[in-house]
């Protein structure tokens, strides 16, 4: 895209790097512990170098105006890392990315009263503060855990005719996988864990990699993409499947607003997360409908950048979305909200704001939780009533984010599954509806695409 504007600041969202084996409950997504690998650290470090070359290099057309490039300036930067389900993997990834973004420099020094100059350790290593976000104290980076309505909707999705049809069509393949997954349940409900096991071992175990049939990993990935997009999206912006994105929206929108405020020094916001919010955000902003390749699990060290831009010839500030899917990719610009280019910042904020979950109390209401993650504090004296339990966030009047969005993604996803032989078409296939949308318990008919 031609550059007719300059970058005032960036909200960066990045997935963690490569890690060891990992398991999460297929219904509640309660996670087990894991650890980052040296490969994961390298992936994140390289991502940091890439971001630095793009946004902190004065010769780059995407240089952030007024940013301090060499010495870290804490007034210009805000960093948050999910410290929940995947243990220290996400936090460690943030440390590595920041090493590449603000590398060691001898400029990080101080001159003492006696005239001697002291450079920071490790050649001037720069210590960038990272806010570790504990999910028990802050729901913003893990909106899905301990969310009862989310669990109910996941269960409904698994019970839907569409899901059951895909499960039946993939049963033969899953049976073939049984010998490669070390005793894990070979069901479509457990598809994410199956794929993750295959993926981790294909990266780190040469014997396993050579024994696994060449197409099996790609086939498992296609089914995992179907599975996870069905779980972590809803066709309505405020649908419970989008909970991962809804919980993140306040920090994203606040970051954009602070960057746009000329009296605020903030230039760069970085949020280190797992893969789930990407699915919800791509769905909510309409990009997964326009670009179905984004309705998938993002790769390790994938990065999403929302740029705040000032048109060179004046006019309203705009937002541009760039995304790179892993270390072997470059940023690609995607149109937001059904467009093909930048959108006015005011439009982006006004469209997305009604779906944001801004407080823990709101989250407790949406998730029908009176006990966990701080919810007990709101309901110790007054039990949650039926009205409170079913309280909804204000609806969004964005017509393109309705049935058309889900249908576009569904058609693309069915195409991928058909390629691998998991979906059939013709007179017999038409007898059963393949519902790829999440079947949330909001009065929708189970197994059909929700409007």
C-alpha positions as a Markdown table, in Angstrom:
| # | Residue | x | y | z |
|---|---|---|---|---|
| 1 | Unk | 0.0 | 0.0 | 0.0 |
| 2 | Unk | 1.4 | 3.4 | -0.9 |
| 3 | Unk | 2.3 | 5.6 | 2.0 |
| 4 | Unk | 0.3 | 8.8 | 2.0 |
| 5 | Unk | 0.4 | 9.0 | 5.8 |
| 6 | Unk | 2.9 | 8.8 | 8.7 |
| 7 | Unk | 2.8 | 6.5 | 11.7 |
| 8 | Unk | 2.1 | 8.2 | 15.0 |
| 9 | Unk | 2.2 | 4.9 | 17.1 |
| 10 | Unk | 1.4 | 1.2 | 17.1 |
| 11 | Unk | -0.6 | -1.2 | 19.2 |
| 12 | Unk | 1.3 | -4.5 | 18.7 |
| 13 | Unk | -0.2 | -7.9 | 19.6 |
| 14 | Unk | 2.0 | -11.0 | 19.3 |
| 15 | Unk | 1.7 | -14.7 | 20.0 |
| 16 | Unk | 4.4 | -16.4 | 22.1 |
| 17 | Unk | 7.2 | -18.4 | 20.5 |
| 18 | Unk | 7.8 | -22.2 | 20.2 |
| 19 | Unk | 7.3 | -24.1 | 23.4 |
| 20 | Unk | 7.3 | -27.6 | 24.9 |
| 21 | Unk | 4.2 | -29.9 | 24.9 |
| 22 | Unk | 1.0 | -28.5 | 26.2 |
| 23 | Unk | -2.5 | -29.6 | 27.1 |
| 24 | Unk | -5.8 | -27.7 | 27.6 |
| 25 | Unk | -9.2 | -29.1 | 28.5 |
| 26 | Unk | -11.4 | -29.3 | 25.4 |
| 27 | Unk | -14.4 | -27.8 | 27.2 |
| 28 | Unk | -13.1 | -25.3 | 29.7 |
| 29 | Unk | -9.6 | -24.6 | 28.1 |
| 30 | Unk | -8.0 | -25.0 | 31.5 |
| 31 | Unk | -4.3 | -25.3 | 30.6 |
| 32 | Unk | -1.4 | -27.3 | 31.8 |
| 33 | Unk | 2.1 | -25.9 | 32.5 |
| 34 | Unk | 4.7 | -25.8 | 29.7 |
| 35 | Unk | 8.0 | -24.0 | 29.0 |
| 36 | Unk | 9.5 | -21.9 | 26.2 |
| 37 | Unk | 12.3 | -23.4 | 24.1 |
| 38 | Unk | 15.4 | -21.8 | 22.8 |
| 39 | Unk | 13.8 | -21.8 | 19.4 |
| 40 | Unk | 10.8 | -19.9 | 20.8 |
| 41 | Unk | 13.2 | -17.3 | 22.3 |
| 42 | Unk | 14.9 | -16.9 | 18.9 |
| 43 | Unk | 11.6 | -16.5 | 17.1 |
| 44 | Unk | 10.5 | -13.7 | 19.4 |
| 45 | Unk | 13.9 | -12.1 | 19.3 |
| 46 | Unk | 13.8 | -12.1 | 15.5 |
| 47 | Unk | 10.3 | -10.7 | 15.6 |
| 48 | Unk | 11.6 | -7.9 | 17.8 |
| 49 | Unk | 14.3 | -7.1 | 15.3 |
| 50 | Unk | 11.8 | -7.1 | 12.5 |
| 51 | Unk | 9.5 | -4.7 | 14.4 |
| 52 | Unk | 12.5 | -2.5 | 15.2 |
| 53 | Unk | 13.6 | -2.3 | 11.6 |
| 54 | Unk | 10.0 | -1.4 | 10.6 |
| 55 | Unk | 9.0 | 1.1 | 13.3 |
| 56 | Unk | 12.1 | 2.4 | 15.0 |
| 57 | Unk | 14.3 | 3.0 | 11.9 |
| 58 | Unk | 14.2 | 6.6 | 10.7 |
| 59 | Unk | 14.7 | 5.5 | 7.1 |
| 60 | Unk | 11.7 | 3.2 | 7.2 |
| 61 | Unk | 8.4 | 4.6 | 5.7 |
| 62 | Unk | 6.7 | 3.2 | 8.8 |
| 63 | Unk | 8.9 | 4.9 | 11.3 |
| 64 | Unk | 7.0 | 6.0 | 14.4 |
| 65 | Unk | 7.2 | 9.8 | 14.5 |
| 66 | Unk | 9.0 | 11.1 | 17.5 |
| 67 | Unk | 9.8 | 7.7 | 19.0 |
| 68 | Unk | 13.1 | 7.3 | 20.9 |
| 69 | Unk | 14.7 | 4.5 | 18.9 |
| 70 | Unk | 18.0 | 3.6 | 20.6 |
| 71 | Unk | 17.4 | 4.2 | 24.4 |
| 72 | Unk | 14.2 | 2.8 | 25.8 |
| 73 | Unk | 11.9 | 5.6 | 27.0 |
| 74 | Unk | 9.3 | 4.2 | 29.4 |
| 75 | Unk | 7.0 | 7.2 | 28.9 |
| 76 | Unk | 6.5 | 6.1 | 25.3 |
| 77 | Unk | 6.0 | 2.4 | 25.8 |
| 78 | Unk | 3.6 | 0.1 | 27.5 |
| 79 | Unk | 4.0 | -3.7 | 27.7 |
| 80 | Unk | 1.7 | -6.3 | 29.0 |
| 81 | Unk | 2.1 | -10.1 | 29.0 |
| 82 | Unk | -0.4 | -12.8 | 29.8 |
| 83 | Unk | 0.9 | -14.6 | 32.9 |
| 84 | Unk | -1.8 | -17.3 | 32.9 |
| 85 | Unk | -2.5 | -20.6 | 31.2 |
| 86 | Unk | 0.8 | -21.2 | 29.4 |
| 87 | Unk | 2.9 | -20.3 | 32.5 |
| 88 | Unk | 6.0 | -18.3 | 31.8 |
| 89 | Unk | 6.0 | -18.9 | 28.0 |
| 90 | Unk | 4.2 | -15.7 | 27.1 |
| 91 | Unk | 6.2 | -13.6 | 29.5 |
| 92 | Unk | 9.5 | -15.1 | 28.4 |
| 93 | Unk | 8.5 | -14.4 | 24.8 |
| 94 | Unk | 7.9 | -10.8 | 25.6 |
| 95 | Unk | 11.4 | -10.5 | 27.2 |
| 96 | Unk | 13.0 | -12.0 | 24.0 |
| 97 | Unk | 11.0 | -9.8 | 21.7 |
| 98 | Unk | 12.0 | -6.7 | 23.6 |
| 99 | Unk | 15.6 | -7.7 | 23.4 |
| 100 | Unk | 15.3 | -7.5 | 19.7 |
| 101 | Unk | 13.3 | -4.3 | 19.8 |
| 102 | Unk | 15.6 | -2.4 | 22.1 |
| 103 | Unk | 18.9 | -4.2 | 21.9 |
| 104 | Unk | 21.9 | -3.7 | 24.3 |
| 105 | Unk | 23.7 | -0.4 | 23.6 |
| 106 | Unk | 26.7 | 1.3 | 25.2 |
| 107 | Unk | 24.5 | 4.4 | 25.2 |
| 108 | Unk | 22.9 | 2.9 | 28.3 |
| 109 | Unk | 25.4 | 4.3 | 30.7 |
| 110 | Unk | 25.8 | 6.8 | 33.5 |
| 111 | Unk | 28.7 | 9.1 | 34.4 |
| 112 | Unk | 29.6 | 9.2 | 38.1 |
| 113 | Unk | 30.7 | 12.1 | 40.2 |
| 114 | Unk | 34.4 | 10.9 | 40.0 |
| 115 | Unk | 34.2 | 11.1 | 36.1 |
| 116 | Unk | 34.0 | 7.4 | 35.4 |
| 117 | Unk | 31.4 | 6.1 | 33.0 |
| 118 | Unk | 29.5 | 2.9 | 33.8 |
| 119 | Unk | 27.7 | 1.0 | 31.0 |
| 120 | Unk | 24.9 | -1.3 | 31.9 |
| 121 | Unk | 25.6 | -5.1 | 32.2 |
| 122 | Unk | 25.7 | -7.4 | 29.2 |
| 123 | Unk | 27.0 | -4.6 | 27.0 |
| 124 | Unk | 24.3 | -2.2 | 27.9 |
| 125 | Unk | 21.3 | -4.5 | 28.2 |
| 126 | Unk | 18.1 | -2.5 | 28.4 |
| 127 | Unk | 15.5 | -3.6 | 31.0 |
| 128 | Unk | 12.1 | -2.9 | 29.6 |
| 129 | Unk | 9.3 | -3.1 | 32.2 |
| 130 | Unk | 6.7 | -5.8 | 31.5 |
| 131 | Unk | 3.3 | -5.9 | 33.3 |
| 132 | Unk | 2.6 | -9.6 | 34.0 |
| 133 | Unk | -1.2 | -9.9 | 33.8 |
| 134 | Unk | -2.5 | -12.4 | 36.3 |
| 135 | Unk | -5.8 | -13.7 | 35.0 |
| 136 | Unk | -7.1 | -14.0 | 38.6 |
| 137 | Unk | -6.6 | -10.2 | 39.0 |
| 138 | Unk | -7.2 | -9.0 | 35.4 |
| 139 | Unk | -9.5 | -10.7 | 32.9 |
| 140 | Unk | -8.3 | -8.7 | 29.9 |
| 141 | Unk | -5.9 | -11.1 | 28.3 |
| 142 | Unk | -7.7 | -14.4 | 29.2 |
| 143 | Unk | -11.4 | -13.7 | 29.0 |
| 144 | Unk | -12.4 | -17.3 | 28.3 |
| 145 | Unk | -11.2 | -19.1 | 31.4 |
| 146 | Unk | -13.8 | -19.8 | 34.2 |
| 147 | Unk | -16.4 | -18.3 | 31.9 |
| 148 | Unk | -19.5 | -20.4 | 32.4 |
| 149 | Unk | -21.5 | -19.1 | 29.4 |
| 150 | Unk | -18.4 | -19.7 | 27.2 |
| 151 | Unk | -18.2 | -23.3 | 28.4 |
| 152 | Unk | -21.9 | -23.8 | 27.8 |
| 153 | Unk | -21.6 | -22.5 | 24.2 |
| 154 | Unk | -18.5 | -24.7 | 23.6 |
| 155 | Unk | -20.6 | -27.7 | 24.7 |
| 156 | Unk | -23.4 | -26.6 | 22.4 |
| 157 | Unk | -21.0 | -26.3 | 19.5 |
| 158 | Unk | -19.8 | -29.8 | 20.1 |
| 159 | Unk | -23.4 | -31.1 | 20.1 |
| 160 | Unk | -24.4 | -29.3 | 17.0 |
| 161 | Unk | -25.3 | -31.2 | 13.8 |
| 162 | Unk | -22.6 | -29.4 | 11.9 |
| 163 | Unk | -19.9 | -30.4 | 14.3 |
| 164 | Unk | -21.2 | -34.0 | 14.4 |
| 165 | Unk | -21.2 | -34.2 | 10.6 |
| 166 | Unk | -17.5 | -33.1 | 10.5 |
| 167 | Unk | -16.7 | -35.5 | 13.3 |
| 168 | Unk | -18.2 | -38.4 | 11.3 |
| 169 | Unk | -16.4 | -37.4 | 8.1 |
| 170 | Unk | -13.1 | -37.2 | 9.9 |
| 171 | Unk | -13.5 | -40.4 | 12.0 |
| 172 | Unk | -11.4 | -42.5 | 9.6 |
| 173 | Unk | -8.5 | -40.1 | 9.6 |
| 174 | Unk | -8.7 | -39.7 | 13.4 |
| 175 | Unk | -8.5 | -43.5 | 13.8 |
| 176 | Unk | -5.4 | -43.5 | 11.6 |
| 177 | Unk | -3.9 | -40.9 | 13.9 |
| 178 | Unk | -4.4 | -43.0 | 17.1 |
| 179 | Unk | -0.9 | -44.6 | 16.7 |
| 180 | Unk | 0.8 | -41.3 | 16.6 |
| 181 | Unk | -0.7 | -39.3 | 19.6 |
| 182 | Unk | 0.6 | -41.2 | 22.6 |
| 183 | Unk | -2.8 | -42.3 | 23.9 |
| 184 | Unk | -4.6 | -39.0 | 23.6 |
| 185 | Unk | -8.4 | -39.2 | 22.8 |
| 186 | Unk | -8.7 | -39.2 | 19.0 |
| 187 | Unk | -12.0 | -37.2 | 18.8 |
| 188 | Unk | -12.9 | -34.0 | 17.1 |
| 189 | Unk | -13.6 | -32.5 | 20.5 |
| 190 | Unk | -10.0 | -33.0 | 21.4 |
| 191 | Unk | -8.7 | -31.8 | 18.0 |
| 192 | Unk | -6.6 | -28.9 | 19.3 |
| 193 | Unk | -4.6 | -31.2 | 21.6 |
| 194 | Unk | -4.1 | -33.7 | 18.8 |
| 195 | Unk | -2.8 | -31.1 | 16.5 |
| 196 | Unk | -0.6 | -29.5 | 19.1 |
| 197 | Unk | 1.0 | -32.8 | 20.0 |
| 198 | Unk | 1.7 | -33.6 | 16.3 |
| 199 | Unk | 3.1 | -30.1 | 15.7 |
| 200 | Unk | 5.4 | -30.0 | 18.8 |
| 201 | Unk | 6.8 | -33.4 | 18.0 |
| 202 | Unk | 7.2 | -32.7 | 14.3 |
| 203 | Unk | 9.4 | -29.7 | 15.3 |
| 204 | Unk | 11.5 | -31.4 | 18.0 |
| 205 | Unk | 11.5 | -35.2 | 17.4 |
| 206 | Unk | 13.2 | -36.3 | 14.2 |
| 207 | Unk | 12.1 | -39.9 | 14.6 |
| 208 | Unk | 8.4 | -38.8 | 15.0 |
| 209 | Unk | 8.7 | -36.4 | 12.1 |
| 210 | Unk | 10.0 | -39.1 | 9.8 |
| 211 | Unk | 7.4 | -41.6 | 10.9 |
| 212 | Unk | 4.4 | -39.3 | 10.5 |
| 213 | Unk | 2.8 | -39.6 | 7.0 |
| 214 | Unk | 3.5 | -36.4 | 5.1 |
| 215 | Unk | -0.1 | -35.1 | 4.9 |
| 216 | Unk | -1.2 | -35.9 | 8.4 |
| 217 | Unk | 0.0 | -32.6 | 10.1 |
| 218 | Unk | -1.7 | -30.4 | 7.5 |
| 219 | Unk | -4.9 | -32.5 | 7.8 |
| 220 | Unk | -4.8 | -32.2 | 11.6 |
| 221 | Unk | -4.2 | -28.5 | 11.3 |
| 222 | Unk | -7.3 | -28.0 | 9.0 |
| 223 | Unk | -9.5 | -29.8 | 11.5 |
| 224 | Unk | -7.9 | -27.8 | 14.4 |
| 225 | Unk | -8.6 | -24.6 | 12.6 |
| 226 | Unk | -12.2 | -25.5 | 12.1 |
| 227 | Unk | -12.4 | -26.5 | 15.8 |
| 228 | Unk | -10.8 | -23.4 | 17.2 |
| 229 | Unk | -12.6 | -20.9 | 15.0 |
| 230 | Unk | -15.9 | -22.5 | 16.0 |
| 231 | Unk | -15.0 | -22.2 | 19.6 |
| 232 | Unk | -13.5 | -18.7 | 19.7 |
| 233 | Unk | -15.9 | -16.7 | 17.5 |
| 234 | Unk | -19.6 | -15.8 | 17.3 |
| 235 | Unk | -21.3 | -14.0 | 14.3 |
| 236 | Unk | -22.6 | -11.3 | 16.6 |
| 237 | Unk | -19.9 | -9.0 | 18.0 |
| 238 | Unk | -21.1 | -9.5 | 21.5 |
| 239 | Unk | -21.6 | -13.2 | 21.2 |
| 240 | Unk | -19.9 | -15.2 | 23.9 |
| 241 | Unk | -17.5 | -16.9 | 21.4 |
| 242 | Unk | -15.8 | -13.6 | 21.0 |
| 243 | Unk | -15.0 | -13.3 | 24.7 |
| 244 | Unk | -11.3 | -13.4 | 24.1 |
| 245 | Unk | -11.4 | -10.4 | 21.8 |
| 246 | Unk | -14.1 | -8.6 | 23.8 |
| 247 | Unk | -11.9 | -8.7 | 27.0 |
| 248 | Unk | -8.9 | -7.4 | 25.1 |
| 249 | Unk | -10.7 | -4.5 | 23.4 |
| 250 | Unk | -10.5 | -2.0 | 26.2 |
| 251 | Unk | -6.7 | -2.1 | 26.3 |
| 252 | Unk | -6.4 | -2.0 | 22.5 |
| 253 | Unk | -8.8 | 0.9 | 22.1 |
| 254 | Unk | -7.2 | 2.8 | 25.0 |
| 255 | Unk | -3.8 | 2.3 | 23.4 |
| 256 | Unk | -5.1 | 3.7 | 20.1 |
| 257 | Unk | -6.7 | 6.7 | 21.9 |
| 258 | Unk | -3.6 | 7.5 | 23.9 |
| 259 | Unk | -1.4 | 7.4 | 20.8 |
| 260 | Unk | -3.8 | 9.7 | 19.0 |
| 261 | Unk | -3.8 | 12.2 | 21.9 |
| 262 | Unk | -1.0 | 14.6 | 21.1 |
| 263 | Unk | -0.5 | 15.5 | 24.8 |
| 264 | Unk | 0.1 | 11.8 | 25.7 |
| 265 | Unk | 3.7 | 10.6 | 25.1 |
| 266 | Unk | 2.7 | 7.0 | 24.4 |
| 267 | Unk | 4.0 | 5.7 | 21.0 |
| 268 | Unk | 4.0 | 1.9 | 21.4 |
| 269 | Unk | 1.8 | -0.6 | 23.1 |
| 270 | Unk | 2.7 | -4.3 | 23.1 |
| 271 | Unk | 0.5 | -7.1 | 24.4 |
| 272 | Unk | 1.9 | -10.6 | 24.5 |
| 273 | Unk | -0.8 | -13.3 | 24.3 |
| 274 | Unk | -1.8 | -16.8 | 23.3 |
| 275 | Unk | -3.5 | -17.6 | 20.0 |
| 276 | Unk | -7.2 | -17.4 | 21.1 |
| 277 | Unk | -7.7 | -13.6 | 21.0 |
| 278 | Unk | -6.5 | -13.4 | 17.4 |
| 279 | Unk | -9.4 | -15.6 | 16.2 |
| 280 | Unk | -12.0 | -13.4 | 18.0 |
| 281 | Unk | -10.4 | -10.1 | 16.9 |
| 282 | Unk | -10.1 | -11.2 | 13.2 |
| 283 | Unk | -13.8 | -12.3 | 13.4 |
| 284 | Unk | -15.0 | -9.1 | 15.2 |
| 285 | Unk | -13.2 | -6.7 | 12.9 |
| 286 | Unk | -14.4 | -8.4 | 9.7 |
| 287 | Unk | -11.0 | -9.4 | 8.4 |
| 288 | Unk | -11.7 | -13.2 | 8.6 |
| 289 | Unk | -14.7 | -12.8 | 6.4 |
| 290 | Unk | -12.8 | -10.8 | 3.8 |
| 291 | Unk | -9.6 | -12.8 | 4.1 |
| 292 | Unk | -10.6 | -16.4 | 5.1 |
| 293 | Unk | -7.0 | -17.4 | 5.5 |
| 294 | Unk | -7.1 | -15.5 | 8.8 |
| 295 | Unk | -9.8 | -17.8 | 10.2 |
| 296 | Unk | -7.1 | -20.1 | 11.5 |
| 297 | Unk | -4.8 | -20.7 | 14.4 |
| 298 | Unk | -1.9 | -18.2 | 14.0 |
| 299 | Unk | 1.7 | -19.5 | 14.0 |
| 300 | Unk | 4.2 | -19.1 | 16.8 |
| 301 | Unk | 5.5 | -15.4 | 17.0 |
| 302 | Unk | 2.6 | -14.2 | 14.8 |
| 303 | Unk | 2.2 | -10.4 | 15.1 |
| 304 | Unk | -0.8 | -8.1 | 14.6 |
| 305 | Unk | -0.1 | -4.3 | 14.4 |
| 306 | Unk | -2.8 | -1.6 | 14.6 |
| 307 | Unk | -1.1 | 1.6 | 13.3 |
| 308 | Unk | -2.4 | 5.0 | 14.1 |
| 309 | Unk | -1.7 | 7.1 | 11.0 |
| 310 | Unk | -1.8 | 10.8 | 10.2 |
| 311 | Unk | -2.6 | 11.6 | 6.5 |
| 312 | Unk | 0.2 | 13.7 | 5.1 |
| 313 | Unk | -2.3 | 16.1 | 3.5 |
| 314 | Unk | -4.3 | 16.5 | 6.7 |
| 315 | Unk | -7.6 | 15.0 | 7.8 |
| 316 | Unk | -8.8 | 12.6 | 10.4 |
| 317 | Unk | -6.5 | 10.0 | 11.9 |
| 318 | Unk | -6.8 | 6.5 | 10.6 |
| 319 | Unk | -6.1 | 2.9 | 11.6 |
| 320 | Unk | -4.2 | 0.4 | 9.5 |
| 321 | Unk | -4.0 | -3.3 | 10.3 |
| 322 | Unk | -0.8 | -5.3 | 9.4 |
| 323 | Unk | -0.4 | -9.0 | 10.2 |
| 324 | Unk | 2.5 | -11.4 | 9.8 |
| 325 | Unk | 1.9 | -15.1 | 10.4 |
| 326 | Unk | 5.1 | -16.3 | 12.1 |
| 327 | Unk | 8.8 | -15.8 | 11.5 |
| 328 | Unk | 8.8 | -16.7 | 7.8 |
| 329 | Unk | 6.4 | -14.0 | 6.8 |
| 330 | Unk | 6.3 | -10.3 | 6.3 |
| 331 | Unk | 3.6 | -7.9 | 7.4 |
| 332 | Unk | 0.6 | -7.8 | 5.0 |
| 333 | Unk | -1.9 | -5.0 | 5.2 |
| 334 | Unk | -5.6 | -6.1 | 5.6 |
| 335 | Unk | -8.7 | -4.0 | 5.3 |
| 336 | Unk | -10.7 | -3.5 | 8.5 |
| 337 | Unk | -14.4 | -3.5 | 8.9 |
| 338 | Unk | -15.1 | -4.8 | 5.4 |
| 339 | Unk | -13.0 | -2.1 | 3.7 |
| 340 | Unk | -9.9 | -2.6 | 1.6 |
| 341 | Unk | -7.8 | 0.1 | 3.2 |
| 342 | Unk | -7.3 | 2.3 | 6.3 |
| 343 | Unk | -10.4 | 3.3 | 8.3 |
| 344 | Unk | -10.9 | 6.4 | 10.3 |
| 345 | Unk | -9.8 | 6.0 | 13.9 |
| 346 | Unk | -13.1 | 7.4 | 15.2 |
| 347 | Unk | -15.1 | 4.8 | 13.1 |
| 348 | Unk | -13.0 | 1.9 | 14.3 |
| 349 | Unk | -13.4 | 3.0 | 18.0 |
| 350 | Unk | -17.1 | 3.7 | 17.7 |
| 351 | Unk | -17.7 | 0.3 | 16.0 |
| 352 | Unk | -15.7 | -1.8 | 18.4 |
| 353 | Unk | -16.3 | 0.0 | 21.7 |
| 354 | Unk | -19.9 | -1.4 | 22.3 |
| 355 | Unk | -18.5 | -4.9 | 22.3 |
| 356 | Unk | -15.7 | -4.2 | 24.9 |
| 357 | Unk | -15.9 | -5.8 | 28.3 |
| 358 | Unk | -14.5 | -2.9 | 30.4 |
| 359 | Unk | -14.6 | -4.1 | 34.0 |
| 360 | Unk | -14.3 | -7.3 | 36.0 |
| 361 | Unk | -18.0 | -6.9 | 37.0 |
| 362 | Unk | -19.1 | -6.8 | 33.4 |
| 363 | Unk | -17.1 | -9.9 | 32.7 |
| 364 | Unk | -18.7 | -11.6 | 35.7 |
| 365 | Unk | -22.2 | -10.8 | 34.4 |
| 366 | Unk | -21.4 | -11.9 | 30.9 |
| 367 | Unk | -19.8 | -15.2 | 32.1 |
| 368 | Unk | -22.4 | -15.9 | 34.8 |
| 369 | Unk | -19.7 | -16.3 | 37.4 |
| 370 | Unk | -20.2 | -15.3 | 41.0 |
| 371 | Unk | -17.1 | -16.9 | 42.5 |
| 372 | Unk | -13.9 | -16.9 | 40.4 |
| 373 | Unk | -11.5 | -14.2 | 39.3 |
| 374 | Unk | -12.7 | -11.6 | 41.7 |
| 375 | Unk | -16.4 | -12.1 | 41.0 |
| 376 | Unk | -17.2 | -13.0 | 44.6 |
| 377 | Unk | -16.4 | -9.5 | 45.6 |
| 378 | Unk | -19.4 | -8.2 | 43.6 |
| 379 | Unk | -21.9 | -10.9 | 44.8 |
| 380 | Unk | -21.1 | -11.5 | 48.5 |
| 381 | Unk | -24.0 | -9.4 | 49.7 |
| 382 | Unk | -26.3 | -9.8 | 46.7 |
| 383 | Unk | -26.6 | -13.0 | 44.8 |
| 384 | Unk | -26.6 | -12.9 | 41.1 |
| 385 | Unk | -30.2 | -12.7 | 39.9 |
| 386 | Unk | -31.7 | -14.1 | 36.7 |
| 387 | Unk | -31.6 | -10.6 | 35.2 |
| 388 | Unk | -28.0 | -10.2 | 36.1 |
| 389 | Unk | -27.0 | -13.6 | 34.8 |
| 390 | Unk | -28.4 | -12.9 | 31.4 |
| 391 | Unk | -27.3 | -9.3 | 31.1 |
| 392 | Unk | -26.0 | -8.5 | 27.6 |
| 393 | Unk | -23.5 | -5.9 | 26.4 |
| 394 | Unk | -24.9 | -3.2 | 24.2 |
| 395 | Unk | -25.4 | -4.5 | 20.6 |
| 396 | Unk | -23.4 | -3.1 | 17.7 |
| 397 | Unk | -25.1 | -1.7 | 14.7 |
| 398 | Unk | -22.6 | -3.0 | 12.2 |
| 399 | Unk | -24.6 | -4.9 | 9.5 |
| 400 | Unk | -21.6 | -6.5 | 7.8 |
| 401 | Unk | -20.7 | -8.4 | 11.0 |
| 402 | Unk | -23.8 | -10.6 | 10.8 |
| 403 | Unk | -24.7 | -13.8 | 9.0 |
| 404 | Unk | -22.8 | -12.7 | 5.9 |
| 405 | Unk | -19.5 | -12.6 | 7.8 |
| 406 | Unk | -20.0 | -16.1 | 9.3 |
| 407 | Unk | -21.2 | -17.5 | 6.0 |
| 408 | Unk | -18.1 | -16.2 | 4.1 |
| 409 | Unk | -15.8 | -17.8 | 6.6 |
| 410 | Unk | -17.8 | -21.0 | 6.7 |
| 411 | Unk | -17.6 | -21.4 | 2.9 |
| 412 | Unk | -13.9 | -20.9 | 2.9 |
| 413 | Unk | -13.4 | -23.3 | 5.9 |
| 414 | Unk | -15.6 | -26.0 | 4.2 |
| 415 | Unk | -13.4 | -25.7 | 1.1 |
| 416 | Unk | -10.3 | -26.5 | 3.2 |
| 417 | Unk | -12.0 | -29.4 | 4.9 |
| 418 | Unk | -13.2 | -30.7 | 1.5 |
| 419 | Unk | -9.6 | -30.5 | 0.2 |
| 420 | Unk | -8.6 | -32.9 | 2.9 |
| 421 | Unk | -11.7 | -35.1 | 2.4 |
| 422 | Unk | -13.5 | -34.1 | 5.6 |
| 423 | Unk | -16.5 | -32.4 | 3.9 |
| 424 | Unk | -18.7 | -33.8 | 1.2 |
| 425 | Unk | -21.1 | -32.1 | -1.2 |
| 426 | Unk | -24.0 | -33.1 | -3.4 |
| 427 | Unk | -27.5 | -34.4 | -2.7 |
| 428 | Unk | -26.4 | -36.5 | 0.3 |
| 429 | Unk | -24.4 | -33.6 | 1.8 |
| 430 | Unk | -27.3 | -31.2 | 1.5 |
| 431 | Unk | -29.4 | -33.3 | 3.8 |
| 432 | Unk | -27.3 | -32.1 | 6.7 |
| 433 | Unk | -26.3 | -28.5 | 7.4 |
| 434 | Unk | -22.7 | -27.9 | 8.2 |
| 435 | Unk | -22.7 | -25.2 | 10.8 |
| 436 | Unk | -19.2 | -23.8 | 11.3 |
| 437 | Unk | -20.4 | -21.0 | 13.5 |
| 438 | Unk | -20.2 | -21.5 | 17.3 |
| 439 | Unk | -23.5 | -22.6 | 18.7 |
| 440 | Unk | -23.8 | -20.3 | 21.7 |
| 441 | Unk | -26.7 | -20.7 | 24.1 |
| 442 | Unk | -28.4 | -17.4 | 23.1 |
| 443 | Unk | -31.6 | -18.8 | 21.6 |
| 444 | Unk | -30.0 | -19.8 | 18.4 |
| 445 | Unk | -30.9 | -23.1 | 16.7 |
| 446 | Unk | -28.1 | -25.5 | 17.3 |
| 447 | Unk | -26.2 | -26.5 | 14.2 |
| 448 | Unk | -27.2 | -23.6 | 12.0 |
| 449 | Unk | -25.2 | -20.4 | 11.2 |
| 450 | Unk | -26.3 | -17.7 | 13.6 |
| 451 | Unk | -27.4 | -14.4 | 12.3 |
